[in-house]
Amino acid sequence: MERRLRSDAAGNAPEDAAAVETAFAPVRPEHCARTSRDVAALVSRYRPKMPDAAWEPIAPFVRAAVTDATPHTVYGVKALLSTLSHFARWCTETAGLELDRAVVFDRYVIEEFIVKGCPGLNPASRGNRRSQLLRMAESLLGPDRAPGALNPLRASDPQRPYTEAQIGSLRS
């Protein structure tokens, strides 16, 4: 989703700070638009790949946070549900945190989850999850309490599209 300056009909940019913040709000492409009814339906039907005993205690927190954050992020409902489900489970079971937005969406908690809670994911996937959580934090906590910039993650190693044997067979 792109962020572009919204100006008035005459092409004038806004002048006050609140208007500038609104003017630079994400512009969701039409194919990504979701009505509150669509979001509610997806959220209510969602079941993560985890035991019911792990999901049931975190489900209300996950559903409420995703419902509130979805209109303000570029990410789809299912992506946010999946990421937040795993994050909330890690927060309660591993980090021993209560499911409070101000606690869970702290930048240091997000960073620790990405480093310690996602060891099997490649750097690009960890970066994507971190971005989703940070955008949710910005949306749910507001600009004054949203997490700041985090340390960059290392880039993923590019994968070769073909093996040496495949390249050889293509050339023969």
URUR-V978002 format. One record per pair of residues at least 12 apart in sequence whose C-alpha atoms are under 10 Angstrom apart, sorted by sequence separation. I is the first residue (numbers start at 1). J is the second residue. If there is no record, write none. Layout:
I:J / I:J
This chain:
7:19 / 47:59 / 66:78 / 91:103 / 92:104 / 97:109 / 114:126 / 134:146 / 135:147 / 6:19 / 7:20 / 46:59 / 66:79 / 67:80 / 91:104 / 113:126 / 114:127 / 134:147 / 6:20 / 66:80 / 67:81 / 95:109 / 114:128 / 133:147 / 134:148 / 5:20 / 8:23 / 44:59 / 65:80 / 66:81 / 114:129 / 115:130 / 134:149 / 5:21 / 6:22 / 7:23 / 43:59 / 44:60 / 65:81 / 66:82 / 88:104 / 113:129 / 114:130 / 134:150 / 5:22 / 6:23 / 7:24 / 46:63 / 63:80 / 87:104 / 88:105 / 95:112 / 113:130 / 5:23 / 6:24 / 62:80 / 63:81 / 66:84 / 87:105 / 91:109 / 95:113 / 4:23 / 5:24 / 6:25 / 43:62 / 44:63 / 62:81 / 65:84 / 66:85 / 91:110 / 94:113 / 110:129 / 111:130 / 114:133 / 3:23 / 4:24 / 5:25 / 6:26 / 43:63 / 62:82 / 110:130 / 130:150 / 3:24 / 4:25 / 5:26 / 6:27 / 42:63 / 43:64 / 62:83 / 63:84 / 91:112 / 110:131 / 2:24 / 3:25 / 4:26 / 5:27 / 59:81 / 62:84 / 63:85 / 87:109 / 91:113 / 94:116 / 95:117 / 111:133 / 2:25 / 3:26 / 4:27 / 40:63 / 43:66 / 44:67 / 61:84 / 62:85 / 87:110 / 90:113 / 94:117 / 107:130 / 110:133 / 111:134 / 130:153 / 2:26 / 3:27 / 39:63 / 40:64 / 43:67 / 61:85 / 62:86 / 110:134 / 1:26 / 2:27 / 3:28 / 42:67 / 59:84 / 62:87 / 88:113 / 127:152 / 1:27 / 2:28 / 40:66 / 58:84 / 59:85 / 62:88 / 87:113 / 90:116 / 91:117 / 107:133 / 127:153 / 1:28 / 2:29 / 39:66 / 40:67 / 58:85 / 61:88 / 62:89 / 86:113 / 87:114 / 90:117 / 106:133 / 107:134 / 110:137 / 126:153 / 127:154 / 1:29 / 39:67 / 58:86 / 89:117 / 90:118 / 105:133 / 106:134 / 126:154 / 127:155 / 39:68 / 58:87 / 59:88 / 104:133 / 105:134 / 124:153 / 127:156 / 48:78 / 55:85 / 58:88 / 59:89 / 87:117 / 105:135 / 107:137 / 123:153 / 124:154 / 126:156 / 1:32 / 36:67 / 39:70 / 46:77 / 54:85 / 55:86 / 57:88 / 58:89 / 86:117 / 87:118 / 105:136 / 106:137 / 123:154 / 124:155 / 125:156 / 36:68 / 39:71 / 46:78 / 54:86 / 57:89 / 86:118 / 105:137 / 122:154 / 123:155 / 124:156 / 48:81 / 49:82 / 55:88 / 58:91 / 104:137 / 105:138 / 122:155 / 123:156 / 124:157 / 36:70 / 43:77 / 47:81 / 48:82 / 54:88 / 55:89 / 58:92 / 122:156 / 123:157 / 36:71 / 42:77 / 43:78 / 46:81 / 47:82 / 48:83 / 50:85 / 54:89 / 57:92 / 102:137 / 105:140 / 106:141 / 122:157 / 34:70 / 35:71 / 42:78 / 46:82 / 49:85 / 50:86 / 65:101 / 101:137 / 105:141 / 33:70 / 34:71 / 39:76 / 40:77 / 43:80 / 48:85 / 49:86 / 62:99 / 110:147 / 33:71 / 39:77 / 43:81 / 47:85 / 48:86 / 54:92 / 61:99 / 102:140 / 107:145 / 115:153 / 38:77 / 39:78 / 42:81 / 50:89 / 54:93 / 60:99 / 61:100 / 101:140 / 102:141 / 106:145 / 107:146 / 108:147 / 111:150 / 114:153 / 61:101 / 101:141 / 105:145 / 106:146 / 107:147 / 108:148 / 110:150 / 111:151 / 33:74 / 58:99 / 105:146 / 106:147 / 107:148 / 32:74 / 34:76 / 57:99 / 87:129 / 105:147 / 106:148 / 107:149 / 108:150 / 28:71 / 32:75 / 33:76 / 34:77 / 102:145 / 107:150 / 28:72 / 32:76 / 102:146 / 26:71 / 27:72 / 28:73 / 29:74 / 32:77 / 83:128 / 84:129 / 26:72 / 27:73 / 28:74 / 83:129 / 87:133 / 25:72 / 26:73 / 27:74 / 28:75 / 82:129 / 83:130 / 25:73 / 26:74 / 84:132 / 79:128 / 80:129 / 83:132 / 84:133 / 79:129 / 83:133 / 80:132 / 84:136 / 79:132 / 80:133 / 80:135 / 75:131 / 76:132 / 80:136 / 75:132 / 74:132 / 73:132 / 75:135 / 73:134 / 74:135 / 75:136 / 73:135 / 74:136 / 72:135 / 73:136 / 72:136 / 70:135 / 73:138 / 69:135 / 70:136 / 72:138 / 73:139 / 69:136 / 72:139 / 68:136 / 69:137 / 71:139 / 72:140 / 69:138 / 70:139 / 66:136 / 69:139 / 70:140 / 65:136 / 68:139 / 69:140 / 1:73 / 2:74 / 65:137 / 68:140 / 69:141 / 1:74 / 1:75 / 65:139 / 66:140 / 65:140 / 21:143
